[in-house]
Amino acid sequence: MCRLSRICASDKARTRAAASSIAGVRLLSRDTVDLIFCEQVNGIDLVLAMPTRWGIGFAPPHPEAAPDIPDERICYWGGWGGSTVVMNPHCRTTFAYVMNKMGQVTSAGTDRTRRYTQLIYQALR
């Protein structure tokens, strides 16, 4: 395991990631975080050709674009090939997946990313 992986996997790093500040410094104000969830656009994305909701910088869930993400105060985004990141401030949870090889992808992700999302939300319930 490379040094960066060990640091990222450490208990200290996980604790800091869940905190609202690091070393007493708040990285984002609550008002800035609230902007992520303030819907700016809701409609068909002309590039992705799928329905998408946009806040500032991330997408709140849309039942067609992200059917496995609960329609709550959650934001997400992904990359072509199946990478994804989902942030749930209420649960103080963030999870991300980056694959080594691009897979067959739909607008909702790959089978693997969809299954990971389903399992994580089952565990959170």
Secondary structure as UniProt FT lines:
FT   HELIX           3..9
FT   HELIX           11..18
FT   TURN            23..24
FT   HELIX           30..36
FT   STRAND          41..45
FT   TURN            46..49
FT   STRAND          50..54
FT   TURN            63..65
FT   TURN            67..68
FT   STRAND          75..78
FT   TURN            80..81
FT   STRAND          84..88
FT   TURN            89..92
FT   STRAND          93..97
FT   TURN            107..108
FT   HELIX           111..124
//
